[in-house]
Amino acid sequence: MGVSEFMLQGAKKSLIEWLRQQGITDENVLHAFDVVERHKFLEQTNTILLGRAYENTPLPIACGQTISQPLTVAFQSQLLQIRPDDTVLEIGTGSGFQAAILAAMGAKVFSIERQLELFRKTRAKLTNTLKVSNVFMHYGDGFEGLPNKAPFDKIIVTCGAPNVPAALLQQLKVGGIMVIPVGDGVQQMHRITKVGENEFNAETFGEFKFVPMLQKTVKVNS
């Protein structure tokens, strides 16, 4: 038996109310979760996965990767304090769900994916299937950022970094915010505000577990 649109919409509404109960108070974030449908970022023929689309759990996508759990996406999005027309650099496109959430919040998103196969799949989905505007995908090494598009109002890293890459700090505007999980195995969520050209304030927001942030790009499997 398939998963009906009615069931999916009901599950989405329940998820949004649950996110609110977990401390997601930014109405812009909650509105984006209503507009951006997580089930459309999953394999549409897999009814088991579709039925779990609005559970607070990571789910498998292409290339052995996962789509992050909704609370993590919402939490990082809230920490970014997105304002209309912010330029955002995202490290780790993955399924494209986080990028689509930020775009729905009014940001112009430049997103880097290091796996070429996943980059191609996600770019096709965002551009051709879902018609998501304001997301511009790049294939490359997230540690290097996008110096030719810098500086950015906000930077979000969606994988566990061993440290805060210096190149990303340089690409952040003064007054800008970076949200990045830092650590090996289990990470501390950091929000770093650039208060001067070489001056930063850092806050931490608890422990999370992300896939590791890796250097270098990955070509299509032969």
Buried (B, 14 or more C-beta within 10 A) or exposed (E): EEBEEEBBBEBBEEBBEBBBEEEBEBEBBBEBBEEBBBBBBBEEEEEEBBBBBBBEEBBBBBBEBBBBBBBBBBBBBBBBBBEEEBBBBBBBBBBBBBBBBBBBBBBBBBBBBBBBBBBBBBBEBBBEEBEBEBBBBBBBBBBBBBEEBBBBBBBBBBBBBBEBBEBBBBBBBEEBBBBBBBBEEEBBBBBBBBEEEEEEEEEEBEEBEBBEBBEEBBEEEE
